[in-house]
Structures are given as C-alpha cells and as structure tokens.
Amino acid sequence: MFEYLRHNTHLFLLLYALIYIPWFCWLEEKVNINSNFHVIHMALDDYIPFCEFFVIPYYLWFIYMAAGIIFIAFTDGKLCWRLGIFLITGMTVFLFISTVYPNGQLLRPDTFARDNIFVHIVQRLYASDTPTNLFPSIHVYNSLAIYFGLAHSQKLQNKKWIKNAALVLTVCIILSTMFLKQHSVFDVLTAFALAAFMYSVCYGSIAVAFERRRQKRIPAGQI
C-alpha cells in the first residue's frame, strides 16, 4: 500500500476533503437563513422560472463528481494533479469568500404550482440545504472542472460520446442551479469567471508557459 501511494502521490489530493468538509459544515452552521448575510440577486433571476424536473441533474452532480475524480485519479496521475489544483483552488476561494463575506439568496418559491415526486424531492433539498454560502457556485465550478478534466483525458481521446455526454450533463447541472432557485445568475457567472482563469492556469496559456520554463531547466538528457 505504501509503495503504491509513493508512486501515486496525486492520490494525496483526496485529503483535501478533510479540510473542505469541516470548514463547509461550520459555514452552514454560522451562516443560515436566520443570520445576517448579503443577499445575492440579479434582475435576470426574476425571469428564470422554477422547474422541479431539474432536480435530476442537480443530484446527478454527486455521481458525476465521484465518477470523474475516481476515473482520472486511477488513469492519469499528471492530469489528476491538474484537476486537483483546479478543484482545490476554486473550493478554497469559495470557502474564503463565504467566511469573510456571508451571503445568501431569497429566490426559493414559497409555494409550488405542481404536486409531484420531483417537487417533494426539491422540498427535501430545501430543508437540508441552506440558501446561503453561494458564490462562486461550487455545483457549477466543479462541474466545469470535471468536464475539462475528462476533455483532456488521453484515455477518452477516441471516445467522443463520453465527452459529449459529459458536456450535456455539465450544461444540465449548471442550468439546474438556476431553475431550482438554488443559485443566482451571479453565482453562475462568478463560477465561470473563476473556472476560466483556472483553465488558463491548469490547461491553457499559463500552464503552457510554466511547462516550457520547466523543460528549459531540465538537462537535455533527463527530459
């Protein structure tokens, strides 16, 4: 086991959960609907209708996250480091913002036009998840992170249907955060902005420049 971990040090990235989960739980206790927080709202939020059917992709996010992380962790160590840096940076930014700038939203409907199993699931979601600690949306940001990771996977190079399916699911998850009134458009936009920056760091121009500098420092015989 120790020998395996020594050759797969990227798996230690999973230990970040020991930091994220306690911190997030503390925030959920500290900032709730009965506490003081800045209300996040954009005019566009009022034009987006509530649609309970989006609860399906919203909950599929958990499976998507787990499957994506496990697949990349056990198939491509270098890619896992990139994904890990992408995820950990964004989630830490989210935790820091929520800590120093308590925020929440008042978008959730008080009544529902329909009565079906999906509405009941949403009601349970509302009961268990406070409408606070919102931006950048982790549902959106992490979905983008997983998609970018899968899109850069060499193992999936010739499996476009998997990449396309991941893209469709990512889009549906992003839409679900707004149609379920879990997030404001502002939360989604800030998640995209942070993801765009981190894409440049992990996969784009910044990553390319860093790799070139690294290659120059390595003696020719060791590359």
ZAGU-256205 format. One record per residue (C-alpha): residue number from 1; y, x, z. Coordinates in steps of 0.1 Angstrom, whole numbers, always signed. Layout:
% residues N
<koldren><n>NUM</n><Y>Y</Y><X>X</X><Z>Z</Z></koldren>
...
END
This chain:
% residues 223
<koldren><n>1</n><Y>+0</Y><X>+0</X><Z>+0</Z></koldren>
<koldren><n>2</n><Y>+25</Y><X>+27</X><Z>+10</Z></koldren>
<koldren><n>3</n><Y>+16</Y><X>+47</X><Z>-21</Z></koldren>
<koldren><n>4</n><Y>+22</Y><X>+16</X><Z>-43</Z></koldren>
<koldren><n>5</n><Y>+56</Y><X>+10</X><Z>-27</Z></koldren>
<koldren><n>6</n><Y>+65</Y><X>+46</X><Z>-31</Z></koldren>
<koldren><n>7</n><Y>+60</Y><X>+43</X><Z>-69</Z></koldren>
<koldren><n>8</n><Y>+77</Y><X>+8</X><Z>-70</Z></koldren>
<koldren><n>9</n><Y>+108</Y><X>+13</X><Z>-48</Z></koldren>
<koldren><n>10</n><Y>+125</Y><X>-16</X><Z>-66</Z></koldren>
<koldren><n>11</n><Y>+104</Y><X>-40</X><Z>-45</Z></koldren>
<koldren><n>12</n><Y>+125</Y><X>-30</X><Z>-15</Z></koldren>
<koldren><n>13</n><Y>+153</Y><X>-50</X><Z>-31</Z></koldren>
<koldren><n>14</n><Y>+135</Y><X>-81</X><Z>-18</Z></koldren>
<koldren><n>15</n><Y>+145</Y><X>-70</X><Z>+17</Z></koldren>
<koldren><n>16</n><Y>+180</Y><X>-83</X><Z>+9</Z></koldren>
<koldren><n>17</n><Y>+166</Y><X>-117</X><Z>+19</Z></koldren>
<koldren><n>18</n><Y>+167</Y><X>-105</X><Z>+55</Z></koldren>
<koldren><n>19</n><Y>+205</Y><X>-102</X><Z>+52</Z></koldren>
<koldren><n>20</n><Y>+213</Y><X>-132</X><Z>+30</Z></koldren>
<koldren><n>21</n><Y>+193</Y><X>-159</X><Z>+47</Z></koldren>
<koldren><n>22</n><Y>+206</Y><X>-154</X><Z>+83</Z></koldren>
<koldren><n>23</n><Y>+242</Y><X>-150</X><Z>+70</Z></koldren>
<koldren><n>24</n><Y>+240</Y><X>-181</X><Z>+49</Z></koldren>
<koldren><n>25</n><Y>+224</Y><X>-202</X><Z>+77</Z></koldren>
<koldren><n>26</n><Y>+252</Y><X>-190</X><Z>+100</Z></koldren>
<koldren><n>27</n><Y>+278</Y><X>-201</X><Z>+74</Z></koldren>
<koldren><n>28</n><Y>+262</Y><X>-235</X><Z>+71</Z></koldren>
<koldren><n>29</n><Y>+265</Y><X>-240</X><Z>+109</Z></koldren>
<koldren><n>30</n><Y>+300</Y><X>-226</X><Z>+110</Z></koldren>
<koldren><n>31</n><Y>+315</Y><X>-244</X><Z>+80</Z></koldren>
<koldren><n>32</n><Y>+304</Y><X>-281</X><Z>+77</Z></koldren>
<koldren><n>33</n><Y>+319</Y><X>-314</X><Z>+68</Z></koldren>
<koldren><n>34</n><Y>+334</Y><X>-317</X><Z>+103</Z></koldren>
<koldren><n>35</n><Y>+351</Y><X>-283</X><Z>+103</Z></koldren>
<koldren><n>36</n><Y>+383</Y><X>-272</X><Z>+87</Z></koldren>
<koldren><n>37</n><Y>+380</Y><X>-259</X><Z>+52</Z></koldren>
<koldren><n>38</n><Y>+399</Y><X>-257</X><Z>+20</Z></koldren>
<koldren><n>39</n><Y>+390</Y><X>-285</X><Z>-4</Z></koldren>
<koldren><n>40</n><Y>+379</Y><X>-273</X><Z>-38</Z></koldren>
<koldren><n>41</n><Y>+389</Y><X>-296</X><Z>-66</Z></koldren>
<koldren><n>42</n><Y>+399</Y><X>-297</X><Z>-103</Z></koldren>
<koldren><n>43</n><Y>+411</Y><X>-326</X><Z>-123</Z></koldren>
<koldren><n>44</n><Y>+381</Y><X>-322</X><Z>-146</Z></koldren>
<koldren><n>45</n><Y>+358</Y><X>-331</X><Z>-117</Z></koldren>
<koldren><n>46</n><Y>+370</Y><X>-367</X><Z>-118</Z></koldren>
<koldren><n>47</n><Y>+359</Y><X>-371</X><Z>-154</Z></koldren>
<koldren><n>48</n><Y>+323</Y><X>-360</X><Z>-148</Z></koldren>
<koldren><n>49</n><Y>+301</Y><X>-390</X><Z>-138</Z></koldren>
<koldren><n>50</n><Y>+274</Y><X>-388</X><Z>-112</Z></koldren>
<koldren><n>51</n><Y>+239</Y><X>-387</X><Z>-127</Z></koldren>
<koldren><n>52</n><Y>+209</Y><X>-386</X><Z>-104</Z></koldren>
<koldren><n>53</n><Y>+185</Y><X>-375</X><Z>-130</Z></koldren>
<koldren><n>54</n><Y>+199</Y><X>-340</X><Z>-129</Z></koldren>
<koldren><n>55</n><Y>+182</Y><X>-336</X><Z>-95</Z></koldren>
<koldren><n>56</n><Y>+151</Y><X>-325</X><Z>-115</Z></koldren>
<koldren><n>57</n><Y>+167</Y><X>-293</X><Z>-130</Z></koldren>
<koldren><n>58</n><Y>+186</Y><X>-288</X><Z>-97</Z></koldren>
<koldren><n>59</n><Y>+153</Y><X>-284</X><Z>-78</Z></koldren>
<koldren><n>60</n><Y>+136</Y><X>-265</X><Z>-106</Z></koldren>
<koldren><n>61</n><Y>+161</Y><X>-238</X><Z>-98</Z></koldren>
<koldren><n>62</n><Y>+140</Y><X>-227</X><Z>-69</Z></koldren>
<koldren><n>63</n><Y>+109</Y><X>-223</X><Z>-91</Z></koldren>
<koldren><n>64</n><Y>+130</Y><X>-206</X><Z>-118</Z></koldren>
<koldren><n>65</n><Y>+143</Y><X>-181</X><Z>-93</Z></koldren>
<koldren><n>66</n><Y>+110</Y><X>-172</X><Z>-78</Z></koldren>
<koldren><n>67</n><Y>+91</Y><X>-170</X><Z>-111</Z></koldren>
<koldren><n>68</n><Y>+118</Y><X>-149</X><Z>-128</Z></koldren>
<koldren><n>69</n><Y>+121</Y><X>-124</X><Z>-99</Z></koldren>
<koldren><n>70</n><Y>+84</Y><X>-120</X><Z>-95</Z></koldren>
<koldren><n>71</n><Y>+78</Y><X>-116</X><Z>-132</Z></koldren>
<koldren><n>72</n><Y>+105</Y><X>-89</X><Z>-136</Z></koldren>
<koldren><n>73</n><Y>+96</Y><X>-72</X><Z>-104</Z></koldren>
<koldren><n>74</n><Y>+60</Y><X>-67</X><Z>-114</Z></koldren>
<koldren><n>75</n><Y>+65</Y><X>-59</X><Z>-151</Z></koldren>
<koldren><n>76</n><Y>+97</Y><X>-37</X><Z>-154</Z></koldren>
<koldren><n>77</n><Y>+109</Y><X>-16</X><Z>-125</Z></koldren>
<koldren><n>78</n><Y>+141</Y><X>-4</X><Z>-142</Z></koldren>
<koldren><n>79</n><Y>+150</Y><X>-40</X><Z>-153</Z></koldren>
<koldren><n>80</n><Y>+143</Y><X>-51</X><Z>-117</Z></koldren>
<koldren><n>81</n><Y>+169</Y><X>-27</X><Z>-104</Z></koldren>
<koldren><n>82</n><Y>+195</Y><X>-42</X><Z>-128</Z></koldren>
<koldren><n>83</n><Y>+186</Y><X>-77</X><Z>-119</Z></koldren>
<koldren><n>84</n><Y>+186</Y><X>-68</X><Z>-82</Z></koldren>
<koldren><n>85</n><Y>+220</Y><X>-53</X><Z>-84</Z></koldren>
<koldren><n>86</n><Y>+232</Y><X>-83</X><Z>-103</Z></koldren>
<koldren><n>87</n><Y>+219</Y><X>-108</X><Z>-78</Z></koldren>
<koldren><n>88</n><Y>+227</Y><X>-89</X><Z>-46</Z></koldren>
<koldren><n>89</n><Y>+263</Y><X>-81</X><Z>-57</Z></koldren>
<koldren><n>90</n><Y>+270</Y><X>-118</X><Z>-66</Z></koldren>
<koldren><n>91</n><Y>+254</Y><X>-132</X><Z>-35</Z></koldren>
<koldren><n>92</n><Y>+272</Y><X>-108</X><Z>-12</Z></koldren>
<koldren><n>93</n><Y>+305</Y><X>-117</X><Z>-29</Z></koldren>
<koldren><n>94</n><Y>+297</Y><X>-153</X><Z>-23</Z></koldren>
<koldren><n>95</n><Y>+289</Y><X>-147</X><Z>+14</Z></koldren>
<koldren><n>96</n><Y>+321</Y><X>-127</X><Z>+19</Z></koldren>
<koldren><n>97</n><Y>+343</Y><X>-153</X><Z>+3</Z></koldren>
<koldren><n>98</n><Y>+327</Y><X>-181</X><Z>+23</Z></koldren>
<koldren><n>99</n><Y>+332</Y><X>-161</X><Z>+55</Z></koldren>
<koldren><n>100</n><Y>+369</Y><X>-153</X><Z>+51</Z></koldren>
<koldren><n>101</n><Y>+378</Y><X>-185</X><Z>+31</Z></koldren>
<koldren><n>102</n><Y>+360</Y><X>-216</X><Z>+44</Z></koldren>
<koldren><n>103</n><Y>+357</Y><X>-240</X><Z>+15</Z></koldren>
<koldren><n>104</n><Y>+341</Y><X>-273</X><Z>+6</Z></koldren>
<koldren><n>105</n><Y>+344</Y><X>-304</X><Z>-16</Z></koldren>
<koldren><n>106</n><Y>+347</Y><X>-342</X><Z>-13</Z></koldren>
<koldren><n>107</n><Y>+331</Y><X>-351</X><Z>-46</Z></koldren>
<koldren><n>108</n><Y>+299</Y><X>-368</X><Z>-34</Z></koldren>
<koldren><n>109</n><Y>+298</Y><X>-406</X><Z>-40</Z></koldren>
<koldren><n>110</n><Y>+297</Y><X>-429</X><Z>-10</Z></koldren>
<koldren><n>111</n><Y>+276</Y><X>-455</X><Z>-29</Z></koldren>
<koldren><n>112</n><Y>+252</Y><X>-454</X><Z>-58</Z></koldren>
<koldren><n>113</n><Y>+252</Y><X>-477</X><Z>-88</Z></koldren>
<koldren><n>114</n><Y>+214</Y><X>-475</X><Z>-91</Z></koldren>
<koldren><n>115</n><Y>+185</Y><X>-475</X><Z>-66</Z></koldren>
<koldren><n>116</n><Y>+156</Y><X>-454</X><Z>-78</Z></koldren>
<koldren><n>117</n><Y>+135</Y><X>-424</X><Z>-67</Z></koldren>
<koldren><n>118</n><Y>+160</Y><X>-399</X><Z>-81</Z></koldren>
<koldren><n>119</n><Y>+188</Y><X>-414</X><Z>-60</Z></koldren>
<koldren><n>120</n><Y>+166</Y><X>-412</X><Z>-30</Z></koldren>
<koldren><n>121</n><Y>+159</Y><X>-375</X><Z>-36</Z></koldren>
<koldren><n>122</n><Y>+197</Y><X>-369</X><Z>-40</Z></koldren>
<koldren><n>123</n><Y>+203</Y><X>-387</X><Z>-7</Z></koldren>
<koldren><n>124</n><Y>+179</Y><X>-363</X><Z>+10</Z></koldren>
<koldren><n>125</n><Y>+196</Y><X>-334</X><Z>-7</Z></koldren>
<koldren><n>126</n><Y>+229</Y><X>-346</X><Z>+6</Z></koldren>
<koldren><n>127</n><Y>+215</Y><X>-350</X><Z>+41</Z></koldren>
<koldren><n>128</n><Y>+201</Y><X>-314</X><Z>+42</Z></koldren>
<koldren><n>129</n><Y>+228</Y><X>-295</X><Z>+23</Z></koldren>
<koldren><n>130</n><Y>+264</Y><X>-295</X><Z>+35</Z></koldren>
<koldren><n>131</n><Y>+291</Y><X>-298</X><Z>+8</Z></koldren>
<koldren><n>132</n><Y>+306</Y><X>-265</X><Z>+19</Z></koldren>
<koldren><n>133</n><Y>+304</Y><X>-228</X><Z>+11</Z></koldren>
<koldren><n>134</n><Y>+307</Y><X>-234</X><Z>-26</Z></koldren>
<koldren><n>135</n><Y>+322</Y><X>-207</X><Z>-48</Z></koldren>
<koldren><n>136</n><Y>+312</Y><X>-189</X><Z>-68</Z></koldren>
<koldren><n>137</n><Y>+282</Y><X>-213</X><Z>-72</Z></koldren>
<koldren><n>138</n><Y>+250</Y><X>-194</X><Z>-64</Z></koldren>
<koldren><n>139</n><Y>+230</Y><X>-220</X><Z>-83</Z></koldren>
<koldren><n>140</n><Y>+250</Y><X>-212</X><Z>-114</Z></koldren>
<koldren><n>141</n><Y>+254</Y><X>-174</X><Z>-109</Z></koldren>
<koldren><n>142</n><Y>+217</Y><X>-168</X><Z>-100</Z></koldren>
<koldren><n>143</n><Y>+205</Y><X>-189</X><Z>-130</Z></koldren>
<koldren><n>144</n><Y>+226</Y><X>-168</X><Z>-153</Z></koldren>
<koldren><n>145</n><Y>+212</Y><X>-136</X><Z>-136</Z></koldren>
<koldren><n>146</n><Y>+176</Y><X>-147</X><Z>-141</Z></koldren>
<koldren><n>147</n><Y>+183</Y><X>-157</X><Z>-178</Z></koldren>
<koldren><n>148</n><Y>+199</Y><X>-123</X><Z>-185</Z></koldren>
<koldren><n>149</n><Y>+170</Y><X>-105</X><Z>-169</Z></koldren>
<koldren><n>150</n><Y>+144</Y><X>-124</X><Z>-190</Z></koldren>
<koldren><n>151</n><Y>+165</Y><X>-120</X><Z>-221</Z></koldren>
<koldren><n>152</n><Y>+164</Y><X>-82</X><Z>-216</Z></koldren>
<koldren><n>153</n><Y>+127</Y><X>-81</X><Z>-208</Z></koldren>
<koldren><n>154</n><Y>+106</Y><X>-59</X><Z>-232</Z></koldren>
<koldren><n>155</n><Y>+76</Y><X>-80</X><Z>-222</Z></koldren>
<koldren><n>156</n><Y>+92</Y><X>-110</X><Z>-237</Z></koldren>
<koldren><n>157</n><Y>+106</Y><X>-93</X><Z>-268</Z></koldren>
<koldren><n>158</n><Y>+84</Y><X>-113</X><Z>-291</Z></koldren>
<koldren><n>159</n><Y>+82</Y><X>-145</X><Z>-270</Z></koldren>
<koldren><n>160</n><Y>+114</Y><X>-163</X><Z>-281</Z></koldren>
<koldren><n>161</n><Y>+101</Y><X>-196</X><Z>-270</Z></koldren>
<koldren><n>162</n><Y>+101</Y><X>-184</X><Z>-234</Z></koldren>
<koldren><n>163</n><Y>+137</Y><X>-171</X><Z>-237</Z></koldren>
<koldren><n>164</n><Y>+148</Y><X>-203</X><Z>-254</Z></koldren>
<koldren><n>165</n><Y>+131</Y><X>-224</X><Z>-226</Z></koldren>
<koldren><n>166</n><Y>+148</Y><X>-203</X><Z>-200</Z></koldren>
<koldren><n>167</n><Y>+182</Y><X>-208</X><Z>-217</Z></koldren>
<koldren><n>168</n><Y>+177</Y><X>-246</X><Z>-218</Z></koldren>
<koldren><n>169</n><Y>+167</Y><X>-247</X><Z>-182</Z></koldren>
<koldren><n>170</n><Y>+197</Y><X>-225</X><Z>-172</Z></koldren>
<koldren><n>171</n><Y>+221</Y><X>-248</X><Z>-190</Z></koldren>
<koldren><n>172</n><Y>+205</Y><X>-279</X><Z>-174</Z></koldren>
<koldren><n>173</n><Y>+207</Y><X>-263</X><Z>-139</Z></koldren>
<koldren><n>174</n><Y>+244</Y><X>-254</X><Z>-145</Z></koldren>
<koldren><n>175</n><Y>+251</Y><X>-290</X><Z>-156</Z></koldren>
<koldren><n>176</n><Y>+232</Y><X>-304</X><Z>-126</Z></koldren>
<koldren><n>177</n><Y>+255</Y><X>-288</X><Z>-101</Z></koldren>
<koldren><n>178</n><Y>+284</Y><X>-308</X><Z>-115</Z></koldren>
<koldren><n>179</n><Y>+266</Y><X>-341</X><Z>-124</Z></koldren>
<koldren><n>180</n><Y>+251</Y><X>-342</X><Z>-89</Z></koldren>
<koldren><n>181</n><Y>+285</Y><X>-336</X><Z>-74</Z></koldren>
<koldren><n>182</n><Y>+272</Y><X>-305</X><Z>-56</Z></koldren>
<koldren><n>183</n><Y>+299</Y><X>-283</X><Z>-71</Z></koldren>
<koldren><n>184</n><Y>+334</Y><X>-285</X><Z>-86</Z></koldren>
<koldren><n>185</n><Y>+340</Y><X>-272</X><Z>-121</Z></koldren>
<koldren><n>186</n><Y>+360</Y><X>-244</X><Z>-103</Z></koldren>
<koldren><n>187</n><Y>+328</Y><X>-232</X><Z>-86</Z></koldren>
<koldren><n>188</n><Y>+311</Y><X>-230</X><Z>-120</Z></koldren>
<koldren><n>189</n><Y>+339</Y><X>-212</X><Z>-137</Z></koldren>
<koldren><n>190</n><Y>+341</Y><X>-186</X><Z>-109</Z></koldren>
<koldren><n>191</n><Y>+304</Y><X>-181</X><Z>-111</Z></koldren>
<koldren><n>192</n><Y>+307</Y><X>-175</X><Z>-149</Z></koldren>
<koldren><n>193</n><Y>+336</Y><X>-150</X><Z>-144</Z></koldren>
<koldren><n>194</n><Y>+316</Y><X>-130</X><Z>-118</Z></koldren>
<koldren><n>195</n><Y>+285</Y><X>-131</X><Z>-140</Z></koldren>
<koldren><n>196</n><Y>+305</Y><X>-119</X><Z>-170</Z></koldren>
<koldren><n>197</n><Y>+317</Y><X>-89</X><Z>-150</Z></koldren>
<koldren><n>198</n><Y>+283</Y><X>-81</X><Z>-136</Z></koldren>
<koldren><n>199</n><Y>+267</Y><X>-84</X><Z>-170</Z></koldren>
<koldren><n>200</n><Y>+290</Y><X>-56</X><Z>-182</Z></koldren>
<koldren><n>201</n><Y>+281</Y><X>-36</X><Z>-151</Z></koldren>
<koldren><n>202</n><Y>+243</Y><X>-41</X><Z>-154</Z></koldren>
<koldren><n>203</n><Y>+237</Y><X>-45</X><Z>-192</Z></koldren>
<koldren><n>204</n><Y>+270</Y><X>-41</X><Z>-211</Z></koldren>
<koldren><n>205</n><Y>+296</Y><X>-15</X><Z>-217</Z></koldren>
<koldren><n>206</n><Y>+299</Y><X>-2</X><Z>-182</Z></koldren>
<koldren><n>207</n><Y>+261</Y><X>+1</X><Z>-180</Z></koldren>
<koldren><n>208</n><Y>+260</Y><X>+20</X><Z>-213</Z></koldren>
<koldren><n>209</n><Y>+288</Y><X>+43</X><Z>-203</Z></koldren>
<koldren><n>210</n><Y>+271</Y><X>+51</X><Z>-170</Z></koldren>
<koldren><n>211</n><Y>+238</Y><X>+58</X><Z>-188</Z></koldren>
<koldren><n>212</n><Y>+255</Y><X>+82</X><Z>-212</Z></koldren>
<koldren><n>213</n><Y>+271</Y><X>+101</X><Z>-183</Z></koldren>
<koldren><n>214</n><Y>+237</Y><X>+102</X><Z>-166</Z></koldren>
<koldren><n>215</n><Y>+220</Y><X>+116</X><Z>-197</Z></koldren>
<koldren><n>216</n><Y>+246</Y><X>+143</X><Z>-201</Z></koldren>
<koldren><n>217</n><Y>+239</Y><X>+156</X><Z>-165</Z></koldren>
<koldren><n>218</n><Y>+202</Y><X>+159</X><Z>-171</Z></koldren>
<koldren><n>219</n><Y>+189</Y><X>+191</X><Z>-186</Z></koldren>
<koldren><n>220</n><Y>+176</Y><X>+186</X><Z>-221</Z></koldren>
<koldren><n>221</n><Y>+140</Y><X>+195</X><Z>-211</Z></koldren>
<koldren><n>222</n><Y>+139</Y><X>+168</X><Z>-184</Z></koldren>
<koldren><n>223</n><Y>+150</Y><X>+138</X><Z>-204</Z></koldren>
END
